[in-house]
Amino acid sequence: MTRHDQRASARKDPQMSTRPVGRRGLFLGAGSVLATGLLAACGSEPAPPADPPTGKELAEPTPVQTTEQIGAIVPEVSAAVVAADEARDVEELSPRVTGSAVDFRKAAYTMIEEAEEWADYLDVPGTELIVPMTSVTADFPRTAIALVEDSVEEDGVPYFLALHQEDAKSPYTSWGWAQQAVGIDMPMVANELVGAEQVARDDDALVMTPDEALSLYAKVLTGGDGADPDDQLADDPFTSSRHEDIQSERSMLNEGVDRDEAATIREEYTVSEDEFVGLRTDDGGAIIMGTLTSTRKVSVKERATVSVSEDNLYAKVIGKHEFTSEYIRKYGTHVTLYVPSAEDGGQVQPIGATLTTLSATGE
């Protein structure tokens, strides 16, 4: 099997699917389009700023990161991830990769030690910058989002790469990347010569604050449509695939018996309070990125036994394939959402997600 074939097959979890599936491409909202026909990358082309009077600041804010700067950072992030994956050593991620991306990789390497096939499930952002989403905020910490190519497939689906700079002496680092959802309209972002305002977690100029949007997404991933009675969250491929996984696994666990008679299954998602980036879009909304963790627990009923195949990759990690008490898997997910402005209204739209399996246990 070629690496390309492995990558394609890796879009299915060893038990169930774990990531969005689709071809490369962004579906465009209003505004100008790059020559590739793929991206909603810019608003209207900005006029060059007028020369400021001597000794005074420009009347309008300008980006604190240039395309050249972001373009130099992206390949360093990608190279660090590639080096760490080859060595199976998270020390190789420093200094460009930090936070949950390090934690997720460390957990993934432990999984790979038990079953080498898990290496095929590692997502790696590429070296090529497609769209820089830069900020105009001069104060620290500073943030940016880069849309970058997939590192493996020539026609792969791009990633949103979160970038963070703590202070003037610190390098830009990334705590995560979320693979772009396919088949969903993308918002227009500011031209890189203009830049965008950084958005705070409690920004109230949106249909809901970014914190509320991330919380809603976690609730819907956990509880389904019933957790969103006002229909504030739009559909997306990642949510659909995770919910389909749950239902398929429930049916498999209870094959030949009534629903949930042998075992129940539930996955609960939690939002990390430590990681966030948000940038204003051309229409006054925001693109935001955050980190979720989740635990999928199968609870086996008294006197029942559930089993998976002996060659199941989770079973290889656990060291057994039959369970009489519980069967637990933990995941980490980096997500990207579009939150409309309060003035325009509309649904919060998930536009990217990358899931990493962190552990599997059972008894």
N, C-alpha and C positions, 0 to 999 in steps of 0.2 A: 504494500500500500504506500503510495507517495505521500509526502507531507501535505500536499493539497488535498488528497483524498481523506487523510486523517483529519484535517481541519474541517472538512465538510461533515464527516461523520461525528466530529466532536460537537457539533451543534445540537446533538442529542445527549442528554445526561445518560450515564450507564443504566440508570433505572428509568428516568423520565427526562423530558427535555428541560434544559436549564437556561437557555438563552434565546434572544430573538433571532429569527431566521429571515434571511432575505438577501437580495442583491444590493450592490452598491448604488447609492444615489440619494440625493436630497430632493424632496418635492417642494416646489417653490411657492412662497407667498408673494405678495405684491412687491414690486421694486425691481432693481436692475439685477441681471444675472451674469455670472462670470462666463467667460468664453467656453468653458468646458460643458456648460449646460447642466451642471450638477448641483450648484450651490446657491443658497440665498445668502450671499456673503456681504453685500454692501447695500447701503441706502443710496440715494442719489449721489453722484460724484461731487465731492465738496469743492468749493472754490478755494484757491490758495489763500491762506490768511494774510491780511494786510500787515505790512511791517509796523511794529509797534513804535510809539514815540520813544526816543532814547531815555533809558532809565526807568521805564514803566513796564509792567507785565502785559502780556497779551490780554485783550478784552475777553477772549473765549478760551476755555481750558483746552489743552492739547494732550494727546496720549502720553502717558509716562513710560510706555513700552513701545518701541518701534517694531515694525515687522521683522527687521533684521535681527533684533534682539530675541524676539520670540522664536524666529527661525533658527537661531543658534542654540536655544535651550532645548527645543523639541528633540533633536537627534541625540543630545546628551541624556535625556530621560530615557529614550528608547534603548540606547546603548547600555545604560545601567541595568535595565530590565533584562535585556538579552544576556548580559554577562552574568547576572545573578542566576538566571534560569539555567545557564550552561553549567555553572559551578554549584547550583543548588545551595547558594550561600547569600543570605540577605545582606551581609556586609557589603557586597558588591553594589547594592542599591544606593548607598551613600555617595555624595550628599544630595543627589538630585531627586531621589524618591524617599518619601517619609510617611509617617502616620499609618493609616489603615492599609495603605498599599503594601507597606512592609509587613504588617501583621498578617495580612491575607496571604502574602507570598510565603511567609514562614510556615503558616499552617498548610499551605498547598504542598510545600516541599516534604513535609511530614507524611502527607497522603501519598506522594510519589515514592517515598522510601518503601512503602508497603505494596504499592501497585504502580509500576512504571507508566502504565497507560494514562494515569492522571496527568502526565505532562502534556498530553494532547489537549487538555482543557484550559491551558493558560492563555489568557488574552494579552497581547503585546501591542502597544501603540507603535506606529511606524515612525520613521525619521523625517517624513515629508510633511511640511506644514501646508494645509489646504486653506484654512481661513483663520487669521488671528483675530481674537475678540479682546481688544485692549481697553484698559480703563484710563480715565482722566484724573483719578484721585491721586493727589500728590502725597497725602499722608500715608503712613504705614500702619498696619500691614497693607500691602498691595496685592491685587489679584488679577488674573487674566484667565481666559478660556481659549484653548487652541483646538481647532478641528484638524485632526491629523489622519493620515492614511493608515490602513491596516498594515501590519508588518509582514504578514504571511502571504495573503492572497493578493495578486496583482489587481484584481477587481473586487477586493474585499470592502466591507462596510467600514466607514470611518469611525473614529472615536472622538468624543469630547474629552479633552485633557484639562483637568483642573490645575492651575498654577498659582503659587502663593509665595510672596516675599515678605518675611517678617520685619526686616529693617534694612537700612542702606548697606550694611556690611554682610548681609546674608544673601546666598544665591536664591534664585527662583527654584522652588521645588514642586513636586506633584504628589498629592496624596491619593490620586485615583483617576480612572478613565472609564467612560461609559460609552458603549457602542451605540451608534445612532440607530434609532428605530426606523424601519423601512416602511414606506407607504403612508407616512404622516407628513402633513404640511409643516414646513419649518418657518420660524419667524425670521424677519429681516433683522440683521444686526448692523451696527454702525460701521461705516467705512473706517479702515484702519488709520487713515489720516485724521479722522475726527475723534475716534475713541468713544467710550461709553461710561456712564456713571456707574460706580459700584453700588450695588443694592444690599442693604442690610437685612438680616433675618427677620426684623420686625417692621419692614417697610410697609406702610399702610396705604400707599398709592396704588396698590394692586387689588384684584378681586378678593384676595386673602393674602396674609403675610406669607413670605417664604416658609417660615416655620410651620404655619398652618397647612400649607400646601404639601410639604414633606410628610407631616403627620397624617393628613388625609390619605396620601398615597400608601403609607404604611398600613393604615386601617383597612383600605380596600384590598390590598394584597393579602391581608390577614383574614378579613371577614367577607369579602366579595361585595357585590353591588348593594347588599343590605347595609353596609357601613357608610354608604353615600346616598342617603334618602333624597337629597336635593339635587342629585345628579350633577355635582360640581366638578367631577373628574372625568375626562374623556377616556375612551378605550385606548389601549396600546398593546403591542405584541407581547411584551414581557409579562404583563398582568395576565393576559389570556393564556399564555403558555404555562405559567405557574398554576393557575386555577385548573387548567386541563390536566396538569400533572397530578394534582391532588385527587381529582375525581377518578382518573385512571388508576392511580395507586389504591384508592379506596376500593374500587371494584376488584382489583387483583387480590388485595388482602382478604376480601370477604367472598371470594369466588366460591360458589356453591352453597352459600348461606345468605340469610337476610342481611340487609344493609347494616354495617357496623356490628354485626353479631360476633365476629371474631376479633375485630380490632377497630379502633377509631384513629383518625389521623387529623392533625391540625398543624399549621405553620403560622407562627407569630413573628411579626416584623417590628423592629425598634429603630428609631431614628437616632443617629449619633449626634450628640450636642457639640462635638469638637471640630467638625469639618463642614465647611460651607463656602461657596463662592456664588456670587450673583452679579449679573451685569444687565443694565437697561437695554432694551431693544428699541428699534426705531419707532415703534408704535406706542411707547410708554410702558410696555410690559417688561418682563424680565426673563432671562435664562438663568436658572439656578442649578447648582450641583450639590449633592449631599451623599451621605453614606448611610446605608441600612444594614442591620444584621438580622438574621432570622434563625429560628429553630423549628425544624419539622419533626414532630414527635408522633410516633405510632405507639399507642397504648394497647397492649394485648389483653383481651378479656381473660378472666379467670378460667383455667383449665383449657385454654386455647393455645395454639402454636401457629405462628406465621413464619414463613420462610421465603427466601429469595434464592436464586440459582447460585450454585457454588462458585461460578466464575463471575458473579456480579462484583463490580469494582468496590462497592461499599463493603461487601462481605469480605473481600480480600484485606481491606483495611482493618475491619473488626476482628477477623480471624474466625468467624463463624457465620452461618447463614440461616440459622433457626433461632427464633426469639419467643420466649414465653412471658416476658414482662414488658419490655419496651425496646424501641428501635429509634435512634435519634440521629439526625444529621443537622449540622450547622453550616450556615452560608453567610457570606458577606457580599453586598451589592453596592456598586456605585451607580447613581442615577442622575439623570438630567431631566428637568421639567421646564416647560414654558408656562409662565403665569401671566395672564392678560392684565392690562391696566384696569383700575376700578372704573374709569370713564368708559372704556370700550366694553367691558364685561365679557362674559364667555366662560368656557370651561378651562380648568387647568389641564394642560396636555403633557403627559410624559413623552419625552423625545429621545431617551437613551437609557441603556442599562447594561451593566456587565456584572455577572454573578460568578463568585468563586466559592467552591466547596471547601469548607474549613476543617470539618471533622466528621467522623461517623462512629457511633458507639451502639451497643445493644447487649441485652441480656435476656 
